[in-house]
Amino acid sequence: MLKKLVVLLVCMILICFITSACASNNLEQNDTSKEVNIHKSENYANNKLNIDKSQIQKIYISGFPKRFEDLNITDVNQISSVVDYLISINTVETKLNPKYYRGGGYLIKIQFKDDSERVFNHMGNMFFMEDGKFTYEMKYEEAIKIDSIVANILENNMDKGGIYFIIGTIVSIESESSGHNISCVIKDKENKYHDIYLKDASIIDSTGNGWMILHNTDEVKIYYSKDNPLENGTLSASKVFIKKAAN
């Protein structure tokens, strides 16, 4: 009889132990699944912005790191291109912290006719915030479109300023070990070659691919000033727009 009681007691202890282990394992699996759902949601929807273009007075855009002068946009068509992009973005809520990720971005301030404003951060082709109060994730394919929009506005503003430019294809390029471009040679549409000094130039991508450095066979539009040529006919570029990226 005593043996039977001992056996029964051992069996009950084993059952309790196995049940507890299974429950613990299930809990861990559930927690992991929950973590994945928080950080890797595929539901990029229902967080779209609502902005009334007719009530906008101007839009201010600043890039970081600084690659161009700050934009103060009052042109109706340019305002429309920026707002149309912002309201088109599909985002998803995220618990990821942007400070742990590298990448440039844009600060966008919209000033309305009643003097109120809304401030957005577009960061690393990944994060989108308003007034620092909430953070969303963006799809990369949508996020990179802002580069083309900003580039087109910058280019239009430069063309109005009467600054000289050359359009051509890069046939050779010199760069530092860091990748920063020093100089290049381009061939224009008339098959003429031009030496270009690049070290002080801003590289701006019009293609939406996110490049900030130049490559051989890139098609570019290079702005320069005739008042400050370098020696031997070399032109000092102020801005370089990548019009078609190398394959």
TAVEN-V115294 format. One record per pair of residues at least 4 apart in sequence whose C-alpha atoms are under 8 Angstrom apart, sorted by the first residue. I is the first residue (numbers start at 0). J is the second residue. Records with the same first field share a line. If there is no record, write none. Layout:
I->J  J
This chain:
0->4
1->5
2->6
3->7
4->8
5->9
6->10
7->11
8->12
9->13
10->14
11->15
12->16
13->17
14->18
15->19
16->20
17->21
18->22
19->23
20->24
21->25
22->26
23->27
24->28
25->29
26->30
27->31
28->32
29->33
30->34
31->35
32->36
33->37
34->38
35->39  40
36->40
37->93  94
38->93  94  95
40->91
41->91
42->90  91
43->89  90  91  137  138
44->89  90  91
45->89  90
46->89  90  91
47->86  87  88  89  90
48->85  86  87
49->86
50->82  86
51->55
52->78  79  82
54->111  112
55->109  110  111  112
56->73  109  110  111  112
57->71  72  73  78  109  110  111
58->70  71  72  73  78  107  108  109  110
59->69  70  71  72  106  107  108  109  110
60->69  70  71  105  106  107  108
61->65  67  68  69  70  105  106  107
62->66  67  69  103  104  105  106
63->103  104  105  106
64->103  104
66->201  202  203
67->201
70->153
72->77  78
73->77  78
74->78
75->79
76->80
77->81  152
78->82
79->83
80->84  148
81->85  148
82->86
83->87
84->88  144  145
88->137  141  142
89->137  138  141
90->135  136  137  138
91->135  136  137
92->134  135  136
93->134  135  136
94->134
96->100
97->122  126
100->123
101->123
102->122  123  124
103->122  123
104->120  121  122  123  124
105->120  121  122
106->118  119  120  121
107->118  119  120  121
108->116  117  118  119
109->116  117  118
110->114  115  116  117
111->115  116
117->129  130
118->129  130
119->127  128  129  130  131
120->126  127  128  129  130  131
121->125  126  127  128
122->126  127
124->137  138  139  142  143
125->136  137  138  139  142
126->134  135  136  137
127->134  135  136  137
128->132  133  134  135
129->133  134
137->141  142
138->142
139->143
140->144
143->147  207  208  209
144->148  207
145->149  207
146->150  204  205  206  207  209
147->151  204  205  206  207
148->152  205
149->153
150->154  203  204  205  240
151->155  205
152->156
153->157
154->158  240
155->159
156->160
157->161  162
158->162
162->222  223  224
163->222  223  224  225
164->220  221  222  223
165->187  220  221  222
166->187  188  218  219  220  221
167->185  186  187  188  218  219  220
168->185  186  187  215  216  217  218  219
169->183  184  185  186  214  215  216  217  218  219
170->183  184  185  186  215  216
171->183  184  185  215
172->180  181  182  183  184  213  214  215
173->180  181  182  183
174->178  179  180  181  182
175->179  180  181
178->212
179->198  212
180->197  198  212  213
181->196  197  198
182->194  195  196  197  198
183->194  195  196  197
184->192  193  194  195
185->192  193  194  195
186->190  191  192  193
187->191  192  193
193->233  234
194->232  233  234
195->233  234  235  236
196->233  234  235  236
197->235  236  237
199->235  236  237
200->235  236  237  238  239
201->237  238  239
202->211  212  213  238  239  240  241
203->210  211  238  239  240  241
204->208  209  210  211  240  241  242
205->240  241  242  243
206->241  242  243  244
213->217  241
214->244  245
215->245
216->244  245
217->241  242  243  244  245
218->241  242  243  244  245
219->239  240  241  242  243
220->239  240  241  242
221->236  237  238  239  240
222->236  237  238  239
223->234  235  236  237  238
224->228  234  235  236  237
225->234
227->234  235
228->232  233  234  235
229->233  234  235
